[in-house]
Amino acid sequence: MTKIRKITVSRFRGARFVLPLDFSKSTKSVAIFGENASGKSTITDALEWFIHDRVDHLWREDCKQDSLRNVLADDKPSSVELVFDGTDRNGNKALSEALKTSATFANEHVAQLVSDLKSDNIILRHADIINFLDKTKGGKREAIADIIGYSEITKFRNVILQTKNQLEKETEYTTAKQQIQRLQSGMISEVGQVVPNKQEFYSVAAKVMKPFALKTLVTDEDSYTEALEELRGQGSSEEKIRLAERLAHLEKVCGDLIADIDQLSDDATAFTDIYNALAKESENVNKLRLSDFLTRGKAVLDDKVFTDPQCPFCLEPYELAQLQNEVGKRLEALEALQKQLDEAGTLKDALAEAVTNAGVKTKTIIETYSDLEDFSSLIETAKSARLNLRDYLKALKSAFEDKKVFEVSADFDADLKALRSESEKAAKQANEAAKKLQLTELEKKVADASTKLKMVSELVNDFETYQNIKDAYEVQIITLSSMLEAFVKVQNSTLQAVLDTISSDVGDFYKALHPKESVDKVRLTMVGDEGVEFQYAFHGKPTQPPRKYLSESHLNSLGVVLFLANARIFNKHAKFLVLDDIVTSFDTSHRRRLLRLLRDEFSDWQIIILTHENVWFDIIKSEMGQHGWIFHEVQSDGANGIVLENSPATLKEIIEQKKGKEDVTNDLRKLLELVLKNICQSLEVKVAFRFNEFNEKRMSGELISALRSTLTTKSPDLLNTKIFSDLAGSALIANLVSHDNADKIVGGDIDVLLEDIEKLVALFVCEHCSRHIRADVDVPGEKVISCKCGKSKIPWKS
């Protein structure tokens, strides 16, 4: 895993001129302080752009590359150069004045490394924490899937789900289901039951014919045809019975056609009210067309049909991963408009079904009753209307596909009204004509029975056709559903296993930041099939989500520890982390614990911390200075951009820098008091009680006295160490010269004081782990106390 040796930024964001940041050959960790708006995040932005070809918080409309070049830069390219640890491991990325990106690398291995770094967790900003915690459970699952490299599996699952959903929305499938319901209603109306197939129909036919005591037993198609002929032969005139059947059927078809025309009119109004309101707005039309374009383009990118590093549309150079992400975000922005279009699409399908139903009825009338001269007006009107219905359906589909306003000609409305009127007349005429046949009661019963059977037979034929269509779709839908269910089970169990691995670190890290508090047992867990959420025990009671009870500081901690846990577990290439202003809501104690967490758990990682809070910066110095960290301050130099200045990590460094140039007496006093305070705290030295801030204003003489008193009781042999007699004089000098004394301390005295302080530190601070020997770290079986690593000890009476 790699670390950073050096970053050099030029003409980029806040850096007008060359801005170097050297981590030394040891790839040390760095803390950088800068006031708000001083430009310190230029460093984070430069690193993010170098690795990801974008800066996420800047990648918005009218921003993007425009925001990367320094506004006062000359015509030379903006550049970011990174040198990684090792030999010949450097690269440079440049952005020209024309906003064209180019990159050069020392060799192909460096190019591959930069590509690999894209998948690692490297940069954490405060906004990232807030954005993650505010996500829905499903959003958290997707975010974590991306972090752990699970996104490809999620994409496969989404493909199955999308295919299943698309099948369920297919017009042919939805039409078949609706027609089946209509046909079932017709069957119940005719014979009081649903007749699902021909075999069941033969049973129904036998029941209908039973009162007529026919010789033929209905069991199949041939026996049904034979029985029907026998049934018609029971009357005095088979021809009149057949005509009565046709007239009754015509009356029924005309009645159904009237209902279809009314439904068509209602559906047309519902569709045009919603759809045309969208289509009339050119902005909406453009966005909807763009949505189609983007959806198809995203499918091309997702399916990796196009793999060259350029836009597949304009063929300009472009990072495909970046393009894919941008297209996804734009589609999200169009989601609300797409929902309106989807609603209109549902209404369009209903209207298309109504048009189709009316067309089927007109076709039946034309093909079945053209020989009936008394109904010639109906036949001619039906022929004209059928052509108009066909054109109407084509125009409807075309307008919707092209996102154009759907307009209906006046001729269509007139023809539809005429068809409805002729159907009403024909239904009445057919009824009257049937009455004039003067059938006997037996013939009427025969005609009713044969008409009923003819209607049910047609319904069954249509039912079987639509049922076959429905079954064909549902076989695929059920198969995909089974695949999805099995896949989700495996996916979720696997993801939960990963979450359990992450949760181990998350829980430990969180406990390190918030020990002995009412919140513990923090972990990530699956919620349903689609979500991930933090779970924790609040006063011993398991609960979620975090916002229910946790403060802003605790929530912030969750985001930080999740990032750290994921980085430690899943980073495969980067062994460096950037923490940019992440402790906004942390109080002082939690900030110290965060630093100690980094010290203990990430001691071999390179950490880059940026902050605008000087108190936090001072805490970092005091905690991490002894571990070799580098400290810088960002200064905004007006038109010249930002510059980095070294920032002394300790009072000792400050004294060394000021020695011979400025008065350091007050700094010496502060240094001695700070060292004594840390030793007294670690050894649990008792001092006189004082209120509030007065407790912090203890002078070195008082602290030395209290320390000697404790050692007299606990470790008397240590008092024989020469440093304690020397220290009394040093403390006296430090206090005298720093409190209204005309005589200033001279160079020799400064060196003596610093040597005495170093000897005192060496007595109580381990040279191996750089931690204080503590009174609460007992060594079993020995009358000594030690530092945390156990290599430094002093005698200690219990």
PyMOL commands that set and color helices and strands:
alter all, ss='L'
color gray80, all
select helices_A, chain A and resi 41-52+56-58+64-67+108-117+126-133+137-147+151-169+171-191+198-212+221-232+238-279+282-302+320-333+335-369+373-402+410-436+441-513+546-548+552-570+588-601+614-627+638-640+651-658+665-682+692-696+700-714+716-720+722-737+747-764
alter helices_A, ss='H'
color red, helices_A
select strands_A, chain A and resi 4-10+19-22+30-33+78-84+90-95+101-105+123-125+519-527+531-538+541-543+576-580+606-611+630-636+642-646+784-786+793-795
alter strands_A, ss='S'
color yellow, strands_A
deselect
rebuild
show_as cartoon
